[in-house]
Amino acid sequence: MANTQAFCTSAKQEILNGSHALGTQAANGVRTVTTKDAFKMALYLASATVNATTTAYSVTGELAASGNYTAGGNAVTNATVPTTSGTTAFWTPSASVSWVALTSSGSFDCALLYNDTSTGDLAVAAFTFGAQSIVAGTFNLTMPTNDATTGLIRIA
Amino acid sequence: MMITTIHGLVDDALLEKRVGVDENENEIVNWTEYWVRDELVHRSVDMHLKAALFADAVSANFE
């Protein structure tokens, strides 16, 4: 099987249900979101099957917990509030996600963004790239520019 | 400069450094490798994502 870049279908529904707080919001008459959720990115082997049907973080297909890779991946820095430009809403992590002194257990080509605060570690999106192997080195996942054209997550 | 390798910290003067850049519509990849003869002892990658994920928000009309 293979990994496919996708906005997870379940996440689209969860956004409609208010299950992912990428930012905070003032009171809407029912609830006030004062604390945004914490998100992580986990890395998956090129042989894994992460795609639009992925609903939650899973250790299946993830890089092995060895060579300084911790199961579950690394935290995403979220200091940028979701915003809009024109008819597009967008959000991007405010910093790169890095794995240092890493020796990957195999070739990997996917990073899964998931909600670490949520019950069940709900998946948000899968990002694929050319397969890589890291040897005693750093894997740095640099984010795109946070705007309506290149923001990592966009709804238009 | 000391480089972290599979053999521990090694002076880069003892290593062969190779660097490269690969780019496609999805990402820009800057990679750095250090070799000792035919052995890869260090590989680091900076993966710059270019593509955004996109969800079309569609509303229906009342009929």
Backbone of each chain as ProteinMPNN parsed JSONL, in Angstrom:
{"seq_chain_A": "MANTQAFCTSAKQEILNGSHALGTQAANGVRTVTTKDAFKMALYLASATVNATTTAYSVTGELAASGNYTAGGNAVTNATVPTTSGTTAFWTPSASVSWVALTSSGSFDCALLYNDTSTGDLAVAAFTFGAQSIVAGTFNLTMPTNDATTGLIRIA", "coords_chain_A": {"N_chain_A": [[0.854, -1.195, 0.0], [0.258, 2.423, 0.006], [0.946, 5.786, 1.053], [-1.224, 8.629, 0.982], [-1.592, 12.016, 0.236], [-3.84, 14.048, 1.995], [-6.767, 15.756, 3.212], [-8.164, 14.622, 5.964], [-11.166, 12.842, 5.82], [-12.834, 12.398, 8.002], [-12.028, 14.46, 9.641], [-13.075, 16.683, 8.442], [-15.77, 16.495, 9.036], [-15.522, 16.608, 11.786], [-14.581, 19.164, 12.167], [-16.853, 20.601, 11.501], [-18.329, 19.859, 13.68], [-17.009, 21.121, 15.657], [-14.763, 19.935, 16.824], [-12.036, 20.292, 16.63], [-9.829, 22.517, 17.822], [-8.038, 24.729, 16.494], [-7.521, 27.257, 17.024], [-8.553, 29.759, 19.405], [-11.805, 30.822, 20.569], [-14.245, 33.348, 21.103], [-17.033, 33.499, 23.388], [-19.897, 31.802, 22.174], [-22.448, 31.756, 22.921], [-23.084, 29.232, 23.616], [-20.727, 27.83, 24.265], [-17.366, 28.541, 25.276], [-14.275, 28.633, 23.804], [-11.408, 28.612, 25.232], [-8.941, 27.53, 25.34], [-6.779, 26.345, 23.005], [-6.426, 23.314, 21.067], [-3.836, 20.798, 21.328], [-1.504, 19.773, 18.926], [0.078, 17.175, 17.034], [2.686, 15.786, 14.918], [3.185, 12.802, 13.272], [5.426, 10.438, 11.854], [5.362, 8.344, 8.974], [6.102, 5.163, 7.534], [6.976, 4.517, 4.126], [5.648, 2.334, 3.284], [3.27, 2.314, 4.579], [-0.3, 2.925, 5.066], [-1.736, 5.65, 4.937], [-4.229, 7.982, 4.611], [-7.053, 9.752, 3.149], [-9.045, 8.375, 4.441], [-8.109, 7.87, 6.92], [-8.663, 8.056, 10.332], [-7.644, 8.494, 12.832], [-4.643, 8.902, 14.833], [-2.323, 6.266, 14.596], [-0.185, 3.605, 15.584], [0.385, 1.788, 13.699], [2.265, 1.217, 10.916], [3.816, 3.395, 11.437], [7.015, 5.049, 11.904], [9.421, 3.081, 13.577], [9.819, 3.032, 17.14], [12.608, 3.911, 17.697], [16.093, 4.769, 17.376], [16.011, 7.426, 18.268], [13.479, 8.23, 17.581], [10.319, 8.948, 18.746], [7.385, 7.271, 19.506], [4.315, 8.433, 18.228], [5.227, 10.84, 17.416], [6.215, 14.327, 17.044], [5.512, 17.407, 18.777], [3.486, 20.014, 17.432], [4.1, 23.381, 16.846], [1.932, 25.853, 17.698], [1.271, 28.846, 17.346], [0.027, 30.602, 15.802], [-2.954, 32.057, 14.95], [-5.896, 30.755, 13.352], [-6.97, 32.298, 10.338], [-8.419, 34.571, 7.916], [-8.475, 35.359, 4.407], [-9.756, 37.104, 1.822], [-11.999, 34.841, 0.507], [-11.06, 32.648, 1.778], [-10.17, 30.588, 4.476], [-7.466, 29.89, 6.667], [-4.667, 28.079, 8.095], [-1.524, 27.506, 9.605], [1.118, 25.701, 11.09], [3.246, 27.416, 13.417], [5.932, 27.046, 13.42], [8.744, 25.088, 12.297], [8.695, 21.494, 12.321], [10.756, 19.32, 13.942], [12.995, 16.542, 13.986], [15.643, 15.415, 15.745], [18.988, 14.081, 15.812], [18.306, 11.676, 14.664], [17.817, 8.385, 13.532], [16.206, 6.889, 11.142], [13.895, 4.154, 11.136], [13.261, 3.141, 8.753], [12.48, 3.848, 5.279], [10.568, 6.759, 4.9], [7.57, 8.606, 4.088], [5.518, 10.26, 4.822], [3.709, 12.525, 6.862], [1.58, 12.679, 9.511], [-0.797, 14.856, 10.669], [-2.262, 15.305, 13.738], [-4.764, 15.559, 16.329], [-3.706, 15.923, 19.406], [-4.865, 16.482, 21.781], [-7.428, 15.59, 21.695], [-9.794, 12.98, 22.472], [-8.794, 9.84, 21.579], [-6.978, 10.718, 19.686], [-7.516, 12.244, 17.21], [-7.288, 12.285, 13.684], [-6.151, 14.789, 11.405], [-4.916, 15.685, 8.96], [-3.026, 14.336, 6.228], [0.236, 14.493, 5.062], [2.243, 14.081, 2.309], [5.447, 13.296, 0.896], [8.543, 13.163, -0.973], [10.119, 10.055, -0.492], [12.204, 9.519, 2.314], [15.223, 8.794, 4.138], [16.787, 8.955, 7.247], [19.915, 9.366, 8.757], [21.515, 9.289, 11.664], [20.945, 11.988, 11.907], [19.187, 15.113, 11.244], [15.775, 15.579, 10.686], [13.945, 17.959, 9.282], [10.938, 19.465, 9.094], [9.751, 21.864, 7.28], [7.425, 24.465, 7.32], [4.963, 25.73, 4.965], [4.465, 29.086, 3.679], [2.262, 31.01, 5.6], [-0.502, 31.781, 4.274], [-3.357, 32.645, 2.213], [-2.951, 31.266, -0.066], [-0.915, 29.375, 0.205], [-1.047, 28.306, 2.78], [-0.965, 25.7, 5.236], [-3.283, 24.285, 5.979], [-6.255, 24.83, 4.411], [-9.42, 26.304, 3.855], [-11.782, 26.933, 1.527]], "CA_chain_A": [[0.0, 0.0, 0.0], [0.997, 3.67, -0.041], [0.322, 6.922, 1.719], [-1.779, 9.617, 0.062], [-1.832, 13.324, 0.854], [-5.28, 14.27, 2.071], [-7.46, 16.326, 4.357], [-8.906, 13.449, 6.383], [-12.606, 13.043, 5.691], [-13.406, 12.484, 9.335], [-11.686, 15.77, 10.194], [-14.006, 17.671, 7.875], [-16.971, 16.413, 9.865], [-15.176, 17.036, 13.138], [-14.516, 20.625, 12.147], [-18.246, 21.045, 11.56], [-18.797, 19.6, 15.04], [-16.211, 21.883, 16.611], [-13.893, 19.019, 17.561], [-10.634, 20.677, 16.491], [-9.611, 23.929, 18.149], [-6.742, 25.218, 16.037], [-7.404, 28.552, 17.673], [-9.564, 29.962, 20.431], [-12.926, 31.64, 20.13], [-15.028, 33.969, 22.161], [-18.282, 32.799, 23.687], [-20.884, 31.822, 21.094], [-23.754, 31.549, 23.516], [-23.157, 27.855, 24.099], [-19.459, 27.485, 24.892], [-16.224, 29.414, 24.977], [-13.041, 27.871, 23.632], [-10.32, 29.469, 25.719], [-7.678, 26.809, 25.195], [-6.724, 25.599, 21.754], [-5.936, 21.945, 21.195], [-2.43, 20.524, 21.02], [-1.391, 18.905, 17.753], [1.37, 16.522, 16.797], [2.916, 15.163, 13.62], [3.857, 11.508, 13.331], [6.008, 10.048, 10.562], [4.956, 7.012, 8.551], [6.876, 4.47, 6.53], [6.435, 4.576, 2.774], [4.814, 1.142, 3.102], [2.035, 2.456, 5.354], [-1.497, 3.344, 4.322], [-2.329, 6.828, 5.568], [-4.903, 8.695, 3.518], [-8.262, 10.481, 3.526], [-9.893, 7.546, 5.308], [-7.486, 7.769, 8.239], [-9.492, 8.779, 11.286], [-6.929, 8.764, 14.082], [-3.254, 8.472, 14.897], [-2.115, 4.861, 14.893], [1.213, 3.189, 15.514], [0.516, 0.919, 12.536], [2.942, 1.852, 9.796], [4.638, 4.517, 11.876], [8.409, 4.74, 12.141], [9.628, 2.378, 14.836], [10.28, 3.852, 18.261], [14.025, 3.626, 17.842], [16.905, 5.789, 16.717], [15.546, 8.727, 18.736], [12.103, 8.545, 17.173], [9.357, 8.615, 19.789], [6.054, 6.953, 18.977], [3.417, 9.569, 18.368], [5.819, 11.977, 16.729], [6.583, 15.534, 17.774], [4.504, 18.451, 18.921], [3.422, 21.091, 16.445], [4.015, 24.689, 17.487], [0.72, 26.505, 17.205], [1.171, 30.198, 17.886], [-0.634, 31.421, 14.784], [-4.388, 31.794, 14.955], [-6.512, 30.646, 12.031], [-7.445, 33.597, 9.88], [-8.996, 34.541, 6.582], [-8.104, 36.339, 3.398], [-10.753, 36.893, 0.777], [-12.992, 33.828, 0.881], [-10.312, 31.481, 2.243], [-9.658, 30.511, 5.848], [-6.248, 29.087, 6.605], [-3.864, 27.924, 9.315], [-0.237, 26.838, 9.415], [1.949, 25.709, 12.306], [4.073, 28.613, 13.472], [7.353, 26.697, 13.387], [9.061, 23.775, 11.719], [8.697, 20.341, 13.218], [12.077, 18.717, 13.719], [13.454, 15.356, 14.694], [17.097, 15.533, 15.752], [19.763, 12.882, 16.147], [17.387, 10.613, 14.253], [18.107, 7.361, 12.538], [14.881, 6.346, 10.878], [13.857, 2.685, 11.055], [13.048, 2.796, 7.352], [12.155, 4.972, 4.399], [9.254, 7.303, 5.257], [7.144, 9.62, 3.119], [4.242, 10.849, 5.226], [3.547, 13.087, 8.199], [0.169, 12.788, 9.863], [-1.148, 15.868, 11.66], [-3.401, 14.837, 14.506], [-5.136, 16.331, 17.51], [-3.213, 15.183, 20.567], [-5.739, 16.766, 22.923], [-8.703, 14.898, 21.524], [-9.899, 11.576, 22.843], [-8.589, 9.026, 20.396], [-5.972, 11.308, 18.799], [-8.185, 12.38, 15.92], [-6.458, 12.695, 12.558], [-6.576, 15.999, 10.703], [-4.47, 15.693, 7.568], [-1.826, 13.571, 5.891], [1.097, 15.204, 4.114], [3.233, 13.167, 1.739], [6.615, 13.904, 0.267], [9.458, 12.17, -1.484], [10.596, 9.182, 0.574], [13.497, 9.899, 2.898], [15.803, 8.063, 5.256], [17.67, 9.827, 8.018], [20.972, 8.601, 9.422], [22.195, 10.072, 12.707], [20.825, 13.373, 11.48], [17.992, 15.885, 11.537], [14.722, 15.731, 9.7], [13.282, 19.214, 9.575], [9.763, 19.655, 8.244], [9.51, 23.303, 7.244], [6.058, 24.769, 6.909], [4.826, 26.731, 3.902], [4.043, 30.42, 4.106], [0.889, 31.015, 6.091], [-1.393, 32.714, 3.605], [-4.531, 32.014, 1.603], [-2.533, 30.468, -1.227], [0.013, 28.284, 0.549], [-1.236, 27.835, 4.142], [-0.959, 24.24, 5.286], [-4.679, 23.869, 5.968], [-7.057, 25.93, 3.845], [-10.818, 26.027, 3.521], [-12.231, 28.022, 0.656]], "C_chain_A": [[0.884, 1.236, 0.0], [0.227, 4.746, 0.702], [-0.148, 7.944, 0.687], [-2.048, 10.914, 0.802], [-3.326, 13.615, 0.848], [-5.662, 15.043, 3.314], [-8.384, 15.2, 4.796], [-10.402, 13.747, 6.398], [-13.273, 13.207, 7.044], [-13.155, 13.863, 9.948], [-12.62, 16.851, 9.662], [-15.304, 17.68, 8.694], [-16.69, 16.949, 11.261], [-15.041, 18.55, 13.23], [-15.919, 21.207, 12.224], [-18.812, 20.87, 12.965], [-18.028, 20.383, 16.093], [-15.246, 21.04, 17.412], [-12.417, 19.398, 17.497], [-10.507, 22.173, 16.741], [-8.201, 24.315, 17.743], [-6.461, 26.603, 16.604], [-8.465, 28.639, 18.75], [-10.699, 30.806, 19.874], [-13.632, 32.222, 21.334], [-16.328, 33.191, 22.331], [-19.258, 32.915, 22.526], [-22.28, 31.584, 21.63], [-23.928, 30.153, 24.079], [-21.882, 27.481, 24.853], [-18.404, 28.505, 24.486], [-14.982, 28.553, 24.892], [-11.883, 28.774, 24.024], [-8.962, 28.827, 25.556], [-7.692, 26.021, 23.898], [-6.128, 24.215, 21.996], [-4.449, 21.875, 20.868], [-2.383, 19.519, 19.877], [0.013, 18.327, 17.656], [1.448, 16.066, 15.352], [3.692, 13.879, 13.835], [4.312, 11.134, 11.929], [5.679, 8.593, 10.24], [5.84, 6.471, 7.441], [6.184, 4.567, 5.174], [5.522, 3.38, 2.481], [3.491, 1.228, 3.843], [0.872, 2.885, 4.452], [-2.183, 4.436, 5.131], [-2.955, 7.649, 4.447], [-6.151, 9.388, 4.039], [-9.15, 9.682, 4.467], [-9.296, 7.349, 6.697], [-8.267, 8.639, 9.223], [-8.752, 9.171, 12.561], [-5.473, 8.357, 13.946], [-3.221, 6.987, 15.24], [-0.634, 4.554, 14.76], [1.453, 2.28, 14.306], [1.131, 1.69, 11.369], [3.823, 3.021, 10.173], [6.101, 4.081, 11.955], [8.514, 4.03, 13.49], [10.149, 3.35, 15.891], [11.729, 3.487, 18.568], [14.793, 4.756, 17.181], [16.446, 7.196, 17.028], [14.222, 9.167, 18.13], [11.16, 8.067, 18.273], [7.997, 8.371, 19.16], [5.112, 8.12, 19.252], [3.952, 10.826, 17.715], [6.111, 13.162, 17.645], [5.472, 16.576, 17.772], [4.631, 19.5, 17.823], [3.28, 22.407, 17.199], [2.852, 25.459, 16.865], [0.556, 27.867, 17.865], [0.472, 31.134, 16.916], [-2.109, 31.08, 14.751], [-4.895, 31.603, 13.531], [-7.066, 32.008, 11.634], [-7.996, 33.47, 8.467], [-8.374, 35.601, 5.707], [-9.022, 36.099, 2.208], [-11.798, 35.91, 1.267], [-12.34, 32.567, 1.441], [-9.894, 31.63, 3.699], [-8.455, 29.59, 5.84], [-5.534, 29.089, 7.952], [-2.618, 27.143, 8.97], [0.487, 26.8, 10.753], [2.935, 26.867, 12.254], [5.569, 28.321, 13.474], [7.521, 25.349, 12.698], [8.922, 22.696, 12.786], [9.967, 19.566, 12.92], [12.272, 17.467, 14.567], [14.978, 15.387, 14.597], [17.737, 14.235, 16.207], [18.956, 11.636, 15.812], [18.056, 9.64, 13.303], [16.801, 6.646, 12.29], [14.951, 4.835, 10.669], [13.634, 2.207, 9.622], [12.779, 4.048, 6.554], [10.738, 5.448, 4.718], [8.882, 8.408, 4.289], [5.853, 10.321, 3.521], [4.318, 11.367, 6.647], [2.057, 13.251, 8.431], [-0.002, 13.838, 10.945], [-2.363, 15.365, 12.414], [-3.569, 15.646, 15.781], [-4.777, 15.528, 18.755], [-4.077, 15.418, 21.805], [-6.996, 15.907, 22.882], [-8.641, 13.474, 22.06], [-9.732, 10.746, 21.576], [-7.637, 9.603, 19.379], [-6.497, 11.455, 17.374], [-7.262, 12.931, 14.835], [-7.039, 13.947, 11.908], [-6.19, 15.913, 9.23], [-3.19, 14.894, 7.417], [-1.055, 14.328, 4.821], [2.156, 14.229, 3.599], [4.326, 13.937, 1.025], [7.502, 12.787, -0.253], [10.064, 11.368, -0.342], [12.013, 9.552, 1.015], [13.931, 8.863, 3.929], [16.769, 9.01, 5.947], [18.656, 8.944, 8.774], [21.692, 9.53, 10.38], [22.092, 11.569, 12.431], [19.512, 14.007, 11.892], [17.029, 15.828, 10.369], [13.916, 16.942, 10.123], [12.139, 19.409, 8.583], [9.387, 21.136, 8.313], [8.142, 23.583, 6.66], [6.028, 25.776, 5.761], [4.434, 28.075, 4.493], [2.569, 30.392, 4.488], [0.08, 32.112, 5.405], [-2.478, 31.932, 2.867], [-4.159, 31.128, 0.424], [-1.723, 29.251, -0.823], [-0.13, 27.779, 1.978], [-1.43, 26.324, 4.18], [-2.369, 23.658, 5.252], [-5.486, 25.057, 5.463], [-8.472, 25.445, 3.579], [-11.333, 27.215, 2.727], [-13.643, 27.789, 0.143]], "O_chain_A": [[2.11, 1.128, -0.005], [-0.975, 4.63, 0.945], [0.473, 8.098, -0.365], [-2.662, 10.912, 1.869], [-3.997, 13.451, -0.171], [-4.975, 14.993, 4.334], [-9.31, 14.854, 4.062], [-10.842, 14.771, 6.921], [-14.16, 14.042, 7.217], [-13.992, 14.371, 10.694], [-12.916, 17.821, 10.359], [-15.856, 18.738, 8.999], [-17.512, 17.655, 11.845], [-15.355, 19.144, 14.262], [-16.151, 22.19, 12.927], [-19.672, 21.64, 13.393], [-18.35, 20.322, 17.279], [-14.932, 21.374, 18.554], [-11.621, 18.855, 18.263], [-11.013, 22.989, 15.972], [-7.274, 24.239, 18.55], [-5.317, 27.055, 16.655], [-9.199, 27.677, 18.977], [-10.559, 31.433, 18.824], [-13.614, 31.661, 22.43], [-16.669, 32.334, 21.514], [-19.429, 33.994, 21.957], [-23.193, 31.247, 20.876], [-24.803, 29.91, 24.911], [-21.937, 26.895, 25.934], [-18.541, 29.221, 23.494], [-14.676, 27.814, 25.828], [-11.435, 29.603, 23.232], [-7.939, 29.508, 25.627], [-8.522, 25.131, 23.715], [-5.43, 23.977, 22.982], [-3.886, 22.763, 20.227], [-3.129, 18.54, 19.863], [0.989, 18.91, 18.129], [0.439, 15.969, 14.653], [4.728, 13.87, 14.499], [3.66, 11.473, 10.941], [5.712, 7.727, 11.114], [6.268, 7.196, 6.543], [4.961, 4.684, 5.092], [4.724, 3.414, 1.545], [2.671, 0.315, 3.75], [1.039, 3.162, 3.264], [-3.098, 4.169, 5.91], [-2.297, 7.973, 3.459], [-6.29, 9.589, 5.246], [-9.932, 10.265, 5.217], [-9.918, 6.724, 7.555], [-8.5, 9.821, 8.968], [-9.181, 10.071, 13.283], [-5.11, 7.576, 13.067], [-3.996, 6.513, 16.071], [0.076, 5.147, 13.948], [2.6, 2.032, 13.934], [0.579, 2.686, 10.903], [4.509, 3.581, 9.318], [6.394, 2.89, 12.06], [7.78, 4.346, 14.426], [10.815, 4.339, 15.587], [12.025, 2.838, 19.571], [14.207, 5.601, 16.504], [16.482, 8.07, 16.162], [13.884, 10.35, 18.165], [11.21, 6.906, 18.677], [7.519, 9.183, 18.367], [5.106, 8.707, 20.334], [3.204, 11.776, 17.487], [6.235, 13.012, 18.86], [4.618, 16.61, 16.886], [5.725, 19.822, 17.358], [2.437, 22.532, 18.087], [2.81, 25.68, 15.655], [-0.202, 28.019, 18.822], [0.341, 32.328, 17.185], [-2.472, 29.922, 14.544], [-4.378, 32.224, 12.601], [-7.562, 32.766, 12.468], [-8.028, 32.378, 7.899], [-7.826, 36.596, 6.183], [-9.05, 35.0, 1.654], [-12.412, 36.114, 2.314], [-12.995, 31.532, 1.565], [-9.342, 32.653, 4.104], [-8.423, 28.615, 5.089], [-5.75, 29.947, 8.808], [-2.65, 26.23, 8.145], [0.465, 27.79, 11.484], [3.402, 27.252, 11.181], [6.383, 29.243, 13.525], [6.57, 24.583, 12.541], [9.019, 22.959, 13.985], [10.222, 19.197, 11.774], [11.784, 17.36, 15.692], [15.536, 15.384, 13.5], [17.122, 13.412, 16.886], [18.928, 10.67, 16.575], [18.774, 10.038, 12.385], [16.336, 5.88, 13.135], [15.913, 4.307, 10.111], [13.796, 1.026, 9.316], [12.839, 5.163, 7.073], [9.814, 4.639, 4.799], [9.753, 9.073, 3.73], [5.169, 10.905, 2.68], [4.911, 10.739, 7.523], [1.36, 13.886, 7.64], [0.584, 13.723, 12.021], [-3.381, 15.035, 11.807], [-2.649, 16.32, 16.244], [-5.465, 14.571, 19.109], [-4.026, 14.644, 22.762], [-7.55, 15.547, 23.921], [-7.581, 12.85, 22.096], [-10.464, 10.941, 20.605], [-7.49, 9.037, 18.296], [-5.965, 10.847, 16.445], [-6.551, 13.914, 15.044], [-8.255, 14.137, 11.866], [-7.043, 16.053, 8.353], [-2.383, 14.788, 8.341], [-1.616, 14.75, 3.81], [2.881, 13.624, 4.388], [4.14, 15.08, 0.607], [7.245, 11.609, -0.005], [10.478, 11.939, 0.667], [12.885, 9.853, 0.2], [13.108, 8.154, 4.509], [17.481, 9.773, 5.295], [18.288, 7.919, 9.349], [22.394, 10.449, 9.958], [23.031, 12.324, 12.688], [18.812, 13.507, 12.772], [17.415, 16.006, 9.214], [13.287, 16.952, 11.181], [12.361, 19.504, 7.376], [8.782, 21.593, 9.283], [7.752, 23.014, 5.641], [6.95, 26.577, 5.603], [4.109, 28.174, 5.677], [1.74, 29.82, 3.781], [-0.009, 33.235, 5.903], [-2.503, 30.701, 2.902], [-4.974, 30.326, -0.032], [-1.836, 28.198, -1.452], [0.617, 26.88, 2.367], [-1.998, 25.742, 3.256], [-2.619, 22.658, 4.579], [-5.411, 26.153, 6.018], [-8.686, 24.318, 3.133], [-11.32, 28.353, 3.198], [-14.172, 28.612, -0.604]]}, "seq_chain_B": "MMITTIHGLVDDALLEKRVGVDENENEIVNWTEYWVRDELVHRSVDMHLKAALFADAVSANFE", "coords_chain_B": {"N_chain_B": [[34.624, 21.076, 12.625], [32.388, 19.12, 14.454], [30.62, 16.223, 13.585], [27.623, 14.486, 14.004], [27.465, 11.078, 13.777], [26.817, 7.675, 12.784], [28.794, 6.439, 14.088], [29.276, 7.933, 16.252], [30.466, 11.174, 17.369], [32.265, 12.79, 14.868], [35.076, 14.318, 13.402], [34.575, 16.624, 10.846], [36.482, 16.9, 8.97], [37.37, 14.431, 8.421], [35.502, 13.294, 6.912], [33.56, 12.772, 3.925], [31.659, 15.158, 2.441], [28.457, 15.499, 1.068], [26.029, 17.302, -0.698], [22.716, 18.282, -1.663], [19.886, 19.393, -3.658], [16.513, 18.847, -4.139], [13.593, 19.396, -6.003], [10.094, 19.59, -6.413], [6.63, 19.869, -7.407], [5.49, 19.672, -4.957], [7.295, 19.866, -2.802], [10.409, 21.205, -1.464], [13.533, 19.903, -1.153], [16.322, 19.856, 0.806], [19.238, 18.21, 1.199], [21.811, 16.682, 3.17], [24.682, 14.771, 3.309], [27.091, 12.699, 4.881], [29.97, 10.83, 4.291], [32.025, 7.974, 4.813], [34.363, 6.651, 3.068], [32.727, 4.157, 1.413], [30.578, 4.183, 3.079], [27.599, 5.438, 4.359], [27.329, 7.722, 6.838], [25.968, 9.747, 7.985], [22.948, 11.469, 7.521], [20.991, 14.174, 6.82], [17.948, 16.02, 6.439], [16.17, 18.754, 5.13], [12.91, 19.402, 4.728], [10.84, 21.213, 2.877], [7.606, 21.992, 2.781], [5.393, 22.666, 0.131], [2.867, 22.388, -0.977], [-0.536, 22.996, -0.3], [-3.217, 21.765, 1.688], [-6.561, 21.452, 0.787], [-9.888, 22.329, 1.221], [-12.977, 22.43, -0.14], [-15.535, 24.529, 0.714], [-18.854, 24.097, 0.516], [-22.115, 25.246, 0.002], [-25.551, 24.443, -0.117], [-28.386, 25.453, -2.108], [-31.578, 26.665, -1.052], [-34.52, 25.053, -2.09]], "CA_chain_B": [[33.273, 20.895, 13.133], [32.071, 17.721, 14.756], [29.381, 15.767, 12.971], [27.038, 13.292, 14.608], [27.391, 9.982, 12.821], [26.474, 6.389, 13.371], [29.969, 6.049, 14.88], [29.486, 8.981, 17.234], [30.947, 12.45, 16.844], [33.45, 12.653, 14.025], [35.546, 15.564, 12.795], [34.132, 16.64, 9.443], [37.66, 16.813, 8.093], [37.581, 13.023, 8.116], [34.321, 12.84, 6.203], [33.232, 13.339, 2.619], [30.353, 15.788, 2.499], [27.698, 15.623, -0.174], [24.791, 18.051, -0.495], [21.898, 18.365, -2.864], [18.553, 19.974, -3.569], [15.523, 18.284, -5.047], [12.365, 20.181, -5.929], [8.965, 19.262, -7.283], [5.489, 20.748, -7.145], [5.034, 19.446, -3.594], [8.266, 20.179, -1.764], [11.817, 21.483, -1.756], [14.306, 19.069, -0.24], [17.755, 20.099, 0.925], [19.796, 17.081, 1.931], [23.247, 16.696, 3.472], [25.189, 13.449, 3.66], [28.513, 12.532, 5.162], [30.39, 9.485, 3.948], [33.374, 7.472, 5.061], [34.537, 5.727, 1.933], [31.431, 3.777, 0.832], [29.586, 4.061, 4.138], [26.851, 6.63, 4.727], [27.369, 7.786, 8.296], [25.08, 10.811, 8.441], [22.086, 12.068, 6.498], [19.994, 15.116, 7.33], [17.063, 16.533, 5.391], [15.21, 19.821, 5.386], [11.795, 19.191, 3.816], [10.004, 22.41, 2.875], [6.346, 21.69, 2.123], [4.872, 23.734, -0.711], [1.468, 22.19, -1.325], [-1.505, 23.175, 0.772], [-4.405, 20.931, 1.605], [-7.624, 22.36, 0.393], [-11.227, 21.779, 1.334], [-13.982, 23.339, -0.682], [-16.742, 24.676, 1.524], [-19.962, 24.24, -0.425], [-23.439, 25.305, 0.613], [-26.619, 24.191, -1.076], [-29.452, 26.448, -2.153], [-32.916, 26.208, -0.719], [-35.336, 24.883, -3.301]], "C_chain_B": [[32.991, 19.402, 13.334], [30.704, 17.374, 14.198], [28.91, 14.516, 13.694], [26.888, 12.223, 13.535], [26.986, 8.707, 13.537], [27.633, 5.84, 14.202], [30.256, 7.056, 15.972], [29.964, 10.264, 16.57], [32.251, 12.24, 16.079], [33.807, 14.012, 13.45], [35.186, 15.557, 11.312], [35.306, 16.61, 8.472], [37.938, 15.374, 7.668], [36.455, 12.453, 7.257], [34.219, 13.469, 4.829], [31.806, 13.872, 2.686], [29.726, 15.86, 1.118], [26.405, 16.361, 0.13], [24.021, 18.094, -1.802], [20.549, 18.995, -2.582], [17.665, 19.287, -4.596], [14.247, 19.096, -4.897], [11.33, 19.628, -6.883], [7.796, 20.15, -6.893], [5.048, 20.679, -5.686], [6.017, 19.937, -2.52], [9.616, 20.603, -2.34], [12.615, 20.727, -0.702], [15.783, 19.449, -0.31], [18.337, 18.97, 1.766], [21.302, 17.226, 2.07], [23.645, 15.307, 3.917], [26.668, 13.55, 3.965], [28.865, 11.072, 4.969], [31.802, 9.23, 4.446], [33.582, 6.352, 4.056], [33.149, 5.381, 1.37], [30.323, 3.673, 1.865], [28.923, 5.411, 4.425], [26.76, 6.679, 6.244], [26.469, 8.879, 8.86], [24.237, 11.277, 7.268], [21.043, 12.92, 7.188], [19.203, 15.689, 6.163], [16.251, 17.699, 5.928], [14.13, 19.712, 4.317], [10.87, 20.391, 3.913], [8.74, 22.111, 2.078], [5.86, 22.901, 1.328], [3.369, 23.626, -0.891], [0.593, 22.378, -0.105], [-2.641, 22.187, 0.583], [-5.606, 21.843, 1.523], [-8.96, 21.682, 0.555], [-12.199, 22.815, 0.801], [-15.179, 23.36, 0.245], [-17.894, 24.986, 0.583], [-21.263, 24.314, 0.337], [-24.487, 25.118, -0.465], [-27.622, 25.34, -1.046], [-30.768, 25.839, -1.692], [-33.723, 26.095, -2.003], [-36.781, 25.167, -2.982]], "O_chain_B": [[33.317, 18.561, 12.496], [29.751, 18.142, 14.327], [29.693, 13.605, 13.963], [26.253, 12.45, 12.505], [26.837, 8.685, 14.759], [27.458, 4.871, 14.942], [31.338, 7.053, 16.558], [29.875, 10.414, 15.351], [33.194, 11.612, 16.562], [32.924, 14.773, 13.055], [35.466, 14.588, 10.607], [35.132, 16.326, 7.287], [38.644, 15.125, 6.691], [36.46, 11.27, 6.918], [34.729, 14.565, 4.596], [30.864, 13.126, 2.955], [30.372, 16.229, 0.137], [25.751, 16.065, 1.129], [24.585, 17.962, -2.888], [20.124, 19.117, -1.433], [18.022, 19.165, -5.768], [13.862, 19.445, -3.781], [11.64, 19.248, -8.012], [7.968, 21.093, -6.12], [4.305, 21.547, -5.227], [5.597, 20.374, -1.449], [9.917, 20.393, -3.515], [12.393, 20.895, 0.497], [16.406, 19.367, -1.368], [17.96, 18.802, 2.926], [21.974, 17.807, 1.218], [23.015, 14.728, 4.802], [27.393, 14.364, 3.395], [28.148, 10.183, 5.428], [32.646, 10.125, 4.496], [33.04, 5.256, 4.193], [32.463, 6.281, 0.885], [29.251, 3.141, 1.577], [29.603, 6.401, 4.699], [26.185, 5.786, 6.866], [26.234, 8.935, 10.067], [24.741, 11.457, 6.159], [20.299, 12.437, 8.042], [19.714, 15.826, 5.051], [15.713, 17.643, 7.034], [14.404, 19.907, 3.133], [10.188, 20.57, 4.923], [8.785, 21.99, 0.854], [5.915, 24.031, 1.814], [2.67, 24.637, -0.953], [0.95, 21.961, 0.997], [-2.983, 21.82, -0.541], [-5.632, 22.904, 2.147], [-9.15, 20.566, 0.071], [-12.219, 23.955, 1.264], [-15.77, 22.318, 0.529], [-17.902, 26.028, -0.072], [-21.491, 23.51, 1.241], [-24.323, 25.584, -1.593], [-27.692, 26.098, -0.078], [-31.037, 24.658, -1.912], [-33.62, 26.941, -2.892], [-37.636, 25.082, -3.863]]}, "name": "protein", "num_of_chains": 2, "seq": "MANTQAFCTSAKQEILNGSHALGTQAANGVRTVTTKDAFKMALYLASATVNATTTAYSVTGELAASGNYTAGGNAVTNATVPTTSGTTAFWTPSASVSWVALTSSGSFDCALLYNDTSTGDLAVAAFTFGAQSIVAGTFNLTMPTNDATTGLIRIAMMITTIHGLVDDALLEKRVGVDENENEIVNWTEYWVRDELVHRSVDMHLKAALFADAVSANFE"}
